[in-house]
């Protein structure tokens, strides 16, 4: 079974990875947002003998670090490490 690790594609900013059937590289054929935090990506295996086509879903999990130059107005989940850092910072004050 192929490796499902995704990595940045050189041809565009959408992720590509490896086919779960044959292990060959995959390429994206386009994408669309379903919500501001979820994106569906159409992908295909580059191995012509395999021909697997599938839909990936990329979703937001949590913030690792808050933006530095923008006012934070979204109530998005934060990583456990960021929560711990913020708690320690508030205890110092």
Backbone as JSON, one array per atom type, in Angstrom:
{
  "sequence": "XXXXXXXXXXXXXXXXXXXXXXXXXXXXXXXXXXXXXXXXXXXXXXXXXXXXXXXXXXXXXXXXXXXXXXXXXXXXXXXXXXXXXXXXXXXXX",
  "N": [[0.85, -1.18, 0.0], [0.47, 2.29, -0.68], [2.23, 5.27, 0.4], [0.74, 7.79, 2.32], [1.67, 10.34, 2.71], [1.7, 13.8, 2.35], [3.02, 16.42, 0.39], [4.4, 19.67, -0.55], [3.55, 20.6, -3.87], [5.5, 21.11, -6.77], [4.44, 22.28, -9.01], [2.24, 23.8, -8.3], [0.52, 25.4, -5.54], [-0.98, 23.55, -4.21], [-1.24, 20.59, -2.31], [0.53, 17.57, -3.03], [1.03, 14.04, -3.24], [1.41, 10.59, -2.61], [0.15, 7.75, -4.32], [-2.25, 5.69, -2.76], [-2.64, 3.13, -3.68], [-0.64, 2.22, -5.61], [1.69, 3.57, -4.97], [2.9, 5.49, -6.52], [3.73, 8.89, -7.53], [1.36, 11.55, -7.04], [-0.74, 14.0, -8.61], [-2.4, 17.15, -8.42], [-5.58, 18.02, -9.74], [-7.04, 20.25, -9.48], [-9.03, 22.3, -7.26], [-11.42, 23.17, -4.68], [-12.98, 25.32, -2.29], [-14.86, 24.26, 0.49], [-15.65, 25.25, 2.89], [-14.47, 28.14, 4.75], [-12.36, 26.96, 6.12], [-11.91, 24.47, 5.08], [-10.81, 22.57, 2.31], [-11.33, 20.95, -0.76], [-9.51, 18.71, -2.78], [-8.93, 17.6, -5.99], [-7.34, 14.74, -7.12], [-4.9, 12.75, -8.92], [-3.33, 9.7, -9.83], [-0.03, 9.43, -11.13], [0.85, 7.23, -12.43], [0.13, 5.62, -15.27], [-0.79, 3.04, -15.64], [-2.07, 2.5, -13.3], [-4.0, 4.61, -12.71], [-5.62, 5.66, -10.68], [-7.98, 7.9, -9.33], [-8.92, 10.45, -7.07], [-10.41, 12.17, -4.25], [-9.12, 14.5, -2.1], [-9.21, 15.9, 1.19], [-8.45, 18.85, 2.7], [-8.02, 20.25, 5.77], [-8.31, 22.77, 8.31], [-6.67, 22.54, 11.4], [-5.54, 23.6, 13.9], [-4.24, 26.67, 15.33], [-0.83, 27.36, 15.31], [0.89, 29.45, 15.76], [0.01, 32.76, 16.46], [-0.9, 35.35, 14.09], [1.42, 38.0, 13.47], [1.16, 40.6, 12.49], [-1.46, 41.21, 12.13], [-4.69, 41.94, 13.37], [-6.16, 39.69, 15.51], [-9.1, 38.25, 14.85], [-10.54, 36.03, 14.52], [-12.01, 33.21, 16.0], [-10.35, 30.71, 16.38], [-9.29, 27.29, 16.91], [-6.51, 26.64, 19.09], [-3.14, 25.4, 19.22], [-2.06, 22.89, 21.59], [0.45, 23.56, 22.65], [0.65, 26.33, 22.13], [-1.47, 27.28, 23.69], [-0.47, 26.63, 26.23], [1.81, 28.24, 26.3], [0.62, 30.8, 26.18], [-0.82, 30.75, 28.56], [1.25, 30.61, 30.46], [2.44, 33.06, 29.94], [0.4, 34.83, 30.72], [0.33, 34.28, 33.42], [2.74, 35.32, 34.23], [2.31, 38.02, 34.19]],
  "CA": [[0.0, 0.0, 0.0], [1.27, 3.5, -0.83], [2.42, 6.22, 1.5], [-0.22, 8.89, 2.21], [2.31, 11.59, 3.09], [1.52, 14.87, 1.37], [4.08, 17.43, 0.39], [4.09, 20.73, -1.52], [3.77, 20.31, -5.27], [6.31, 22.14, -7.43], [3.68, 22.92, -10.08], [1.28, 24.75, -7.74], [0.57, 25.42, -4.09], [-1.81, 22.49, -3.66], [-0.44, 19.45, -1.92], [0.51, 16.32, -3.77], [1.56, 12.98, -2.39], [1.63, 9.29, -3.22], [-1.05, 6.95, -4.5], [-2.36, 4.65, -1.75], [-2.67, 1.82, -4.33], [0.61, 1.77, -6.24], [2.83, 4.29, -4.4], [3.43, 6.49, -7.45], [3.39, 10.29, -7.21], [0.06, 12.04, -7.49], [-0.82, 15.42, -8.95], [-3.74, 17.7, -8.24], [-6.26, 18.48, -10.95], [-7.85, 21.41, -9.12], [-9.57, 22.26, -5.9], [-12.41, 24.18, -4.33], [-13.24, 25.45, -0.86], [-16.21, 23.92, 0.93], [-15.83, 26.25, 3.94], [-13.2, 28.88, 4.84], [-11.32, 26.15, 6.76], [-11.83, 23.14, 4.43], [-10.6, 22.63, 0.86], [-11.31, 19.65, -1.43], [-8.52, 18.68, -3.85], [-9.04, 16.47, -6.9], [-5.99, 14.25, -7.37], [-4.79, 11.58, -9.78], [-2.05, 8.99, -9.83], [0.72, 9.67, -12.36], [1.1, 5.92, -13.05], [-0.97, 5.39, -16.22], [-1.31, 1.68, -15.47], [-2.92, 2.51, -12.11], [-5.12, 5.47, -13.06], [-6.45, 6.01, -9.53], [-8.36, 9.3, -9.14], [-9.54, 10.55, -5.76], [-10.64, 13.49, -3.69], [-8.51, 14.74, -0.79], [-9.79, 17.01, 1.92], [-7.48, 19.53, 3.54], [-8.78, 21.05, 6.74], [-7.62, 23.5, 9.36], [-6.73, 21.87, 12.7], [-5.38, 24.59, 14.95], [-3.21, 27.69, 15.17], [0.43, 27.07, 15.98], [1.34, 30.76, 16.22], [-0.89, 33.83, 16.02], [-0.29, 36.3, 13.17], [2.1, 39.09, 14.17], [0.84, 41.92, 11.96], [-2.9, 41.34, 11.91], [-5.52, 41.81, 14.56], [-6.77, 38.38, 15.52], [-10.53, 38.4, 15.07], [-11.15, 34.72, 14.36], [-11.95, 32.35, 17.18], [-9.91, 29.42, 15.87], [-8.61, 26.48, 17.91], [-5.06, 26.85, 19.24], [-2.4, 24.19, 19.54], [-1.8, 22.75, 23.03], [1.69, 24.28, 22.99], [0.34, 27.75, 22.12], [-2.29, 27.52, 24.88], [0.43, 26.55, 27.38], [2.65, 29.44, 26.25], [-0.21, 31.93, 26.53], [-1.15, 30.64, 29.99], [2.46, 30.98, 31.19], [2.62, 34.49, 29.76], [-0.58, 35.54, 31.54], [0.71, 34.08, 34.82], [3.9, 36.19, 34.47], [1.85, 39.41, 34.3]],
  "C": [[0.89, 1.24, 0.0], [1.3, 4.36, 0.42], [1.48, 7.4, 1.3], [0.36, 10.24, 2.61], [2.11, 12.6, 1.98], [2.65, 15.86, 1.49], [3.77, 18.47, -0.67], [4.43, 20.31, -2.94], [4.59, 21.44, -5.88], [5.5, 22.9, -8.48], [2.66, 23.93, -9.57], [1.36, 24.67, -6.22], [-0.3, 24.36, -3.42], [-0.93, 21.29, -3.37], [-0.56, 18.29, -2.89], [1.12, 15.27, -2.87], [1.79, 11.72, -3.19], [0.34, 8.51, -3.26], [-1.11, 5.85, -3.44], [-2.4, 3.24, -2.35], [-1.31, 1.37, -4.83], [1.85, 2.49, -5.72], [3.45, 5.33, -5.32], [3.03, 7.89, -6.99], [1.99, 10.6, -7.71], [0.18, 13.52, -7.82], [-2.24, 15.88, -8.74], [-4.28, 18.2, -9.56], [-7.13, 19.69, -10.67], [-8.41, 21.24, -7.73], [-10.67, 23.3, -5.76], [-12.62, 24.17, -2.82], [-14.68, 25.03, -0.57], [-16.62, 24.83, 2.08], [-14.53, 27.05, 3.99], [-12.04, 28.05, 5.42], [-11.17, 24.77, 6.14], [-11.72, 23.33, 2.93], [-10.59, 21.2, 0.32], [-10.36, 19.73, -2.62], [-8.74, 17.42, -4.68], [-7.62, 16.03, -7.26], [-6.03, 13.02, -8.26], [-3.39, 10.99, -9.67], [-1.35, 9.24, -11.16], [1.06, 8.37, -13.08], [-0.09, 5.59, -13.95], [-1.57, 4.0, -16.09], [-2.24, 1.6, -14.27], [-4.18, 3.34, -12.38], [-6.04, 5.88, -11.91], [-6.7, 7.51, -9.49], [-9.13, 9.38, -7.84], [-9.67, 11.99, -5.32], [-10.01, 13.54, -2.3], [-9.24, 15.87, -0.11], [-8.74, 17.57, 2.86], [-8.27, 20.41, 4.5], [-7.85, 21.67, 7.78], [-7.76, 22.72, 10.66], [-6.65, 22.86, 13.84], [-4.24, 25.54, 14.64], [-1.97, 27.29, 15.95], [1.02, 28.36, 16.53], [0.42, 31.82, 15.63], [-0.18, 34.74, 15.02], [0.3, 37.49, 13.94], [1.59, 40.47, 13.74], [-0.64, 42.13, 11.69], [-3.62, 41.2, 13.24], [-6.25, 40.47, 14.48], [-8.26, 38.53, 15.84], [-11.26, 37.07, 14.9], [-11.0, 33.92, 15.64], [-11.63, 30.93, 16.72], [-9.22, 28.62, 16.98], [-7.1, 26.75, 17.92], [-4.4, 25.53, 19.62], [-2.2, 24.1, 21.06], [-0.57, 23.54, 23.48], [1.44, 25.79, 23.07], [-0.5, 28.11, 23.35], [-1.41, 27.56, 26.14], [1.3, 27.81, 27.46], [1.86, 30.68, 26.67], [-0.58, 31.93, 28.02], [0.04, 31.05, 30.84], [2.7, 32.48, 31.12], [1.65, 35.29, 30.64], [-0.28, 35.37, 33.03], [1.9, 34.96, 35.2], [3.46, 37.64, 34.73], [1.14, 39.65, 35.57]]
}
